[in-house]
Every structure is written in C-alpha cells, then in structure tokens.
Amino acid sequence: MKAIALTSFGIPEVLEELEVPIPALTDTQVLVEMRASSINPADILFRSGAILQSPMADKFPDQFQLPLVLGNEAAGIVKEVGEKVRHFKPGDRVMGMVQRGSYMDYVAVEEDLLAVIPESLSFEEAGAAPTVALTAWQALFEHGRLQPGQRILVQAGAGGVGHAAVQLAKQHGAYVIATARDYNHDFVKGLGADEVFDYTKVDIATQITDPVDIVLDSAMDPSTFGTGLPGEIGKKNYSVIRDGGTYISVVAFAINQYPKVRDIDARFFQARPNRTDFESIVRHMKENKLSIHIDEIYPFTAQGLLQAYRKSEESPKRGKIVISKNMG
C-alpha cells in the first residue's frame, strides 16, 4: 500500500510516496481504509524538524526514526476487525485517531480510538474533526468544568482547536470572548463569540474589563514553544483570569512548573482519545451543534500533502486543512 512519509526533516518537499506493507491487526484493532485526514500544528513541527530542537523532543523519544509517516487523524471505512473488537464491523464509516501515521492507504486503529459516523457526515469533515474537537471538548468539560453563564477567553479563536471551542462553549451557555486577526472577526462571531479582539493590535488586558473564569490558550507563542512556559500571550492570559480561575494551555507544556498566581489552576494537557468522547462529538456534529470548518481540501498524495503543508503555513487560514481520497 501507499504511505506518504518524511525521508528527512525540513521543507514540505521532503515528503515522498513509499510502498509499505498493510499493517497486521492485533485482537483489539480495526483496519481502516483511509478516506481523509488533516494537518495539525504538531505535524508541522515534526515535519520541519523544529520539535527536534525544542525541549518537547524529550516527550517523543521514539518518534523520530525515518522514514516517518505523519498524521494522527483518520476517517474511512472499516475493512477488517480483530477478534476481540465488539463495536465495529466491516463496512462501517468511522473517524478517530492514531498515535502517528495516518497518511497511508490503511491504518490499524485501537477499537477505543474510533467512533462510527453517520452518512450525513462527510469523510472530509470527519477527517478534520478528531484532534481539534476532542481537545476543545476535554479542555472545556473535563479540565475546565465549564458551567453555563461562565465567562471564557478562547485564544486563537479561528484556529482548529479555537473555532471548535468557541462553538462548544457557546452551545453550553457560556459568555465567549475570543482573539483572532481582524480578517477573521466575522468568522469567529459567526461561530458564536460574544466579543472578538485582535491580539496583535490591542492589549486584551485593558480590553477585557470583567475577569474571565477560564482561559483556553491554543495560540503558538514563539517564546512558549522554546521554553514551555507562558510567554507574552500567557502573561496577558493571567491578567484577565479571576482569582481561583482556570488556565488551560495546549501549548505551554511546562506551565505546571510556573509559580502559582492568585490561586489560578494552570495546566497543560494533551487530548486523551477515547470512543465515548468521540461519540459525543459525532452526535454534536450530526445535530449541527458543532461544525468543523474546512479551509481547503487537497488530494491524498505526496504532491497534495506538500500543497496542504504550504497552505497551513500561510495566513489567513481558518479551521482545518484536509487531504482527501476524493480529490484528484
């Protein structure tokens, strides 16, 4: 089968199509014929090699061997199931996550990392959703314990995680403040945000006069990437959170080492894939309570993925960039 892999780290041109064996299944795995996947910020950091030069490299000790297949989101059709699999059968349409390596024709996925998707949901939508929707879901409801009527600031409200979080928080009855560039303000307000600020032009510390209960930060501050500690954006986040509030970061991986400020519960987390949460997300999408915005779709080929990576490094962009077998 075909896999699109890195043969070295660097520019998108390092991607190549390789022939690799179809993965063998364990008893608890499902073989999925891929239809769509997408790009996340972590994929860009791996592909460029930037993550090798950062303190985060220690968190991925076994994931730098070349050739390396990137991608962790999967949407497709079940072709085969392991002997102990009980929730899926051949022919099911599914979406889910793999730890690494979804840019290939077939992927082996643990049963608990998948959910069935309805016919009303396209493979492209499903391929865009798992990481960002799951991250937003768990940040808001598991880590943030968001309650109706609370005030929340979503940093990078037009991005993958951010645009999902704005919708979910509004659906849950929160007052939603978001940051986004000027050209994305109408888009983010259309998702349900009550207020939107361009963090490159205004100081949110002076614009947000009533403290927020929760901050969800998915904005990649260069200084944060280098140290894992809150950078300039992080300092602004602290300034707008109420005493005893919650600061959830998906970028500041060393925030737990930061001195405690005004009893604020500050935490970094990475999404924990599981079928129950995926099923909740699928239900929200089916009921039109959550829509994953697709910025652009490219062919599921080395050239298509190259173009998708080029697009992902440009501005402006909104939501997710998808690669699909239905293209090209």
JOLIN-V311196 format. One record per residue. N is the residue number from 0. RES is the residue in one small letter. PHI is phi in radians with two decimals (NA if undefined). NEAR is the number of other ideal C-beta (glycine too) atoms within 8 Angstrom. Layout:
BEGIN
n=<N;N>
res=<RES;RES>
phi=<PHI;PHI>
near=<NEAR;NEAR>
END
This chain:
BEGIN
n=<0;1;2;3;4;5;6;7;8;9;10;11;12;13;14;15;16;17;18;19;20;21;22;23;24;25;26;27;28;29;30;31;32;33;34;35;36;37;38;39;40;41;42;43;44;45;46;47;48;49;50;51;52;53;54;55;56;57;58;59;60;61;62;63;64;65;66;67;68;69;70;71;72;73;74;75;76;77;78;79;80;81;82;83;84;85;86;87;88;89;90;91;92;93;94;95;96;97;98;99;100;101;102;103;104;105;106;107;108;109;110;111;112;113;114;115;116;117;118;119;120;121;122;123;124;125;126;127;128;129;130;131;132;133;134;135;136;137;138;139;140;141;142;143;144;145;146;147;148;149;150;151;152;153;154;155;156;157;158;159;160;161;162;163;164;165;166;167;168;169;170;171;172;173;174;175;176;177;178;179;180;181;182;183;184;185;186;187;188;189;190;191;192;193;194;195;196;197;198;199;200;201;202;203;204;205;206;207;208;209;210;211;212;213;214;215;216;217;218;219;220;221;222;223;224;225;226;227;228;229;230;231;232;233;234;235;236;237;238;239;240;241;242;243;244;245;246;247;248;249;250;251;252;253;254;255;256;257;258;259;260;261;262;263;264;265;266;267;268;269;270;271;272;273;274;275;276;277;278;279;280;281;282;283;284;285;286;287;288;289;290;291;292;293;294;295;296;297;298;299;300;301;302;303;304;305;306;307;308;309;310;311;312;313;314;315;316;317;318;319;320;321;322;323;324;325;326;327>
res=<m;k;a;i;a;l;t;s;f;g;i;p;e;v;l;e;e;l;e;v;p;i;p;a;l;t;d;t;q;v;l;v;e;m;r;a;s;s;i;n;p;a;d;i;l;f;r;s;g;a;i;l;q;s;p;m;a;d;k;f;p;d;q;f;q;l;p;l;v;l;g;n;e;a;a;g;i;v;k;e;v;g;e;k;v;r;h;f;k;p;g;d;r;v;m;g;m;v;q;r;g;s;y;m;d;y;v;a;v;e;e;d;l;l;a;v;i;p;e;s;l;s;f;e;e;a;g;a;a;p;t;v;a;l;t;a;w;q;a;l;f;e;h;g;r;l;q;p;g;q;r;i;l;v;q;a;g;a;g;g;v;g;h;a;a;v;q;l;a;k;q;h;g;a;y;v;i;a;t;a;r;d;y;n;h;d;f;v;k;g;l;g;a;d;e;v;f;d;y;t;k;v;d;i;a;t;q;i;t;d;p;v;d;i;v;l;d;s;a;m;d;p;s;t;f;g;t;g;l;p;g;e;i;g;k;k;n;y;s;v;i;r;d;g;g;t;y;i;s;v;v;a;f;a;i;n;q;y;p;k;v;r;d;i;d;a;r;f;f;q;a;r;p;n;r;t;d;f;e;s;i;v;r;h;m;k;e;n;k;l;s;i;h;i;d;e;i;y;p;f;t;a;q;g;l;l;q;a;y;r;k;s;e;e;s;p;k;r;g;k;i;v;i;s;k;n;m;g>
phi=<NA;-1.58;-2.31;-1.79;-2.25;-1.46;-1.80;-2.79;-1.65;2.64;-1.23;-1.01;-1.13;-1.33;-1.33;-2.39;-1.54;-2.14;-1.68;-2.36;-1.22;-1.14;-1.12;-1.42;-1.57;-1.53;-1.10;-1.84;-1.88;-2.13;-1.60;-1.94;-1.39;-1.20;-2.10;-2.74;-2.60;-2.70;-1.92;-2.08;-0.94;-1.08;-1.08;-1.15;-1.17;-1.21;-1.05;-1.29;1.53;-1.04;-1.18;-1.16;-1.67;-1.95;-1.08;-1.23;-0.99;-1.15;-1.40;-2.27;-1.14;-1.92;-2.09;-2.10;-1.37;-1.68;-1.19;-2.15;-1.65;-1.61;1.59;-2.29;-1.93;-2.34;-2.41;3.13;-2.09;-1.20;-1.84;-2.77;-2.29;-1.25;-1.09;-1.70;-1.29;-2.09;-1.78;-2.41;-2.49;-0.95;1.75;-1.13;-1.55;-2.42;-2.40;3.06;-2.34;-2.02;-1.11;-2.90;1.94;-1.76;-1.50;-2.69;-1.18;-2.36;-2.27;-1.71;-2.20;-1.08;-0.95;-1.33;-1.84;-2.30;-2.51;-1.25;-1.97;-1.35;-1.07;-1.25;-1.81;-1.27;-1.10;-1.13;-1.09;-1.16;-1.25;-1.53;-1.50;-0.91;-1.18;-1.25;-1.19;-1.14;-1.08;-1.10;-1.05;-1.24;-1.09;-1.31;-1.75;-1.61;-1.58;-1.55;0.85;-1.02;-2.06;-0.95;1.58;-1.30;-1.78;-2.33;-1.84;-1.90;-1.37;1.12;-1.21;-1.68;-1.36;-1.03;-1.13;-1.06;-1.25;-1.26;-1.15;-1.02;-1.13;-1.15;-1.15;-1.15;-1.03;-1.51;1.60;-1.50;-1.61;-1.91;-1.93;-2.36;-1.93;-2.93;-1.14;-0.88;-1.21;-1.84;-1.07;-1.09;-1.06;-1.23;-1.13;-1.15;-1.37;2.18;-1.11;-1.43;-2.44;-2.37;-2.19;-1.52;-1.17;-1.46;-2.08;-2.24;-1.61;-1.10;-1.10;-1.70;-1.42;-1.64;-1.51;-1.73;-1.02;-1.77;-1.41;-2.42;-2.06;-1.97;-1.97;-2.11;-1.45;-1.47;-1.42;-0.94;-1.21;-1.20;-1.06;-1.30;-2.07;1.44;-1.77;-1.00;-1.65;-1.09;-1.11;-1.06;-1.12;-1.15;-1.04;-1.01;-1.20;-1.88;-1.54;-1.21;-1.01;1.37;-1.35;-2.19;-2.09;-1.94;-2.11;-1.83;-2.15;-1.49;-1.26;-1.90;-1.08;-1.14;-1.57;-1.31;-0.98;-1.15;-2.07;0.82;1.07;-1.31;-1.44;-1.82;-2.60;-1.77;-2.61;-2.04;-1.02;-1.92;-1.11;-2.82;-1.10;-1.05;-1.19;-1.07;-1.13;-1.13;-1.14;-1.04;-1.08;-1.09;-1.20;-1.10;-1.56;1.04;-1.65;-2.57;-2.22;-1.56;-1.32;-1.78;-1.25;-2.84;-2.09;-2.20;-1.13;-1.42;-2.43;-1.06;-1.16;-1.12;-1.19;-1.00;-1.10;-1.13;-1.15;-1.03;-1.11;-1.16;-1.68;-1.76;-2.25;-1.43;-2.53;-2.41;1.13;-2.15;-1.92;-2.06;-1.98;-2.44;-1.24;-1.41;-1.79;1.30>
near=<9;9;13;14;14;14;7;6;10;8;5;9;6;11;12;10;8;9;5;8;5;7;8;6;11;7;8;9;13;16;14;16;10;15;11;18;13;13;11;11;7;8;11;13;11;14;14;10;9;9;12;8;6;10;9;11;11;6;6;10;6;5;8;8;5;9;8;11;13;12;14;15;16;19;14;13;10;16;8;7;12;11;4;7;12;4;7;11;6;7;5;9;12;17;15;15;12;13;5;9;12;13;13;13;8;12;13;12;13;8;16;8;12;17;11;11;10;8;4;4;12;6;13;13;12;15;18;14;14;16;13;15;13;15;14;14;14;13;15;16;11;8;11;12;7;11;7;6;6;10;11;17;16;16;15;13;17;15;11;12;14;18;18;16;15;16;13;14;14;12;10;10;7;13;8;13;15;16;14;15;10;7;5;13;11;6;12;15;9;6;11;11;14;6;8;13;12;11;11;4;5;8;6;13;8;6;8;13;3;5;10;14;10;16;14;17;15;16;12;9;12;7;8;15;11;8;9;12;11;14;12;7;13;15;9;12;14;12;8;12;16;7;7;7;13;14;15;13;13;12;12;14;9;11;15;7;6;11;3;6;8;7;7;13;8;12;11;12;9;6;8;6;11;8;12;6;11;16;10;9;15;14;8;11;15;9;6;6;7;12;7;14;9;12;9;8;10;15;9;15;9;9;7;13;15;11;9;14;13;9;12;10;6;7;4;8;10;10;12;12;14;15;17;14;8;8;10;6>
END
